[in-house]
Amino acid sequence: MDISFPCGRDAVEAVLPHRDPFLWVSCVVSCEPGVEVTAELDVDPDLPLFKGHFPGHPVLPGVVIMEALAQAASFCVLVERGTEGAIGFLTGIDNAKFRRQVEPGETLTLQGRIVKSSSRLVVAEVEASVDGAVCATATQKYVLAKAEA
């Protein structure tokens, strides 16, 4: 698949198997396939999850931030391998740190650097930020599997 960067939602959906309401990458700003990626998530203030997390003080859940980072890093690997549509199952999150809350209406920058990539296991160092302020960091591990029809 030939993708030029930056790319929007159509290209993201051509690579990742996720769909609404669980696609957490709005666009990919830059990508060196198999090496590193910078993507963004536009945090829609109308997301239903904000009605319950937390009423009166809505913040994007940390698990969603981790998932968005995993999707961005998986995009980087799938493009490099030419395995668009494969599924990257999150198998581990090490040293996760949450440093800043993410609020509705903000744009979350998702960065991932692939530090290990074997036939099935991928390890990535990831960081989420808003306007340069770090929100979360972690080392994530994924196992890749073909999507079954």
N, C-alpha and C positions, 0 to 999 in steps of 0.2 A: 504494500500500500504506500503510495507516495503522498506524504503529508508535509506541508510547509508551515512554518511557525512564524507568528502566532496562529493558532487555529481555534475555532469556536466549537460550540456544542455539537454540531453535526459530525465533526471529526472525532470528538471525544466519544460519541455514541457509536461510531464506526469501529472503535478500538475496544472500548470497555463493554462488558455485558450488562452493566447496571442500567436501570431506567428509573424514571420518577416513580415513586417519591424517594428513591434511594440512590440517585446519582448526585454526587457531591463535588463534581468538578465542572465549573462553568466554562472555562477555556484553558488552553495550554499556551503559556506565554513563550516558552522556549523549551527545547528538548534536544539533548544529545543522546540519541537512543542507546539504551543499555548503560548509560553513564550517569546522567543527571537530568532533572526536570524542574521547571518552575511553572506552576499552574495557579489558577485563582478560583475561589468560590465566592460568588456574590451572595451574601447572606440575606435572603428575602425576608423582610419583616413580617410577611403574611404566612410564613410557615406555621402549620398547625401546632408544631411542637412548642412554640413560644407561649401558647395558651396555658401550658402546664409546667414549663421549665423556665423560669419560675414566675407565676402571676405577680405582676407589679415590678418585677426585676428580671426581664427575660434575658437569658444568655444561651449561647449555643452549647449544647452538652459536649463534654470532653470526648465522649465515645464517638460523636459525629466528627469532631476534629480529627481524631485518630483514623476514622474510616476515610475521610477525605484525603488525608495524607497517603493512606494505603492505595487508594484509587489512583492518585497522581503517580506514585512510584510504579504501580502495576502498568499504567499507561506506558511509561518509559521502557519497561522491559518488554511488553507485548509488541510495541512498535519495532524494537530492535530485532526481535525474534521472528517477526512476521506472523505472529500467532494471535491476530486480532480476534476478539470474542472469547479467548480462553479466560478461565476464572482463576483469580489469585486469591486463595483462601488465606486469611490472616491467621497465622499459627503462633505468633508470639509478639509481645510488646515488652521491651526491656528499657529500664531507666526512663520511663515516661515522666515528664515534668510539665506541669501546667503553671504558667507564669502570669497570664493576663486573660481576663474574660473577653469573649467575643460577643458583641452585641448585634441585634438586628440592624440591617442596613449597611454593615461594614463589609469590606472586601478582604477576605482571608487569602493571603499568599501562601501557597503550598510548595515547599521545596523538598526534593528528595535526591539523595546521592546513593547510587547502587554500590555497595561495598563487597558483595558476593553474589554470584549468579551461576548456579549449576543447572543441570537439566531440569530439576524440579524446585530446588530451594533458592529463594532470593532473600537477601538481607539488605536493608536500606536504612541509612541515617536520614531522619526526616525532621523538618522544622516548619511550623506554622507561625505566621506573623501578620500584624495589621499595621500598615504605615511604618514598617521597620521595627515595630515593637514585638518582640518574641512572645508568642502566646503559648506554644507547646513544642516540646522536642521529645524524640524517642529513637530507639533502634527497633525497627519492625522486621518481622520474618513472615514470608509468604511461601506457600506451596502452590505451584501452578498446575492446573488440570484443564483438559479440553472440555469445552462446553458440550453437553450431550443434547441432541435434538429431541 
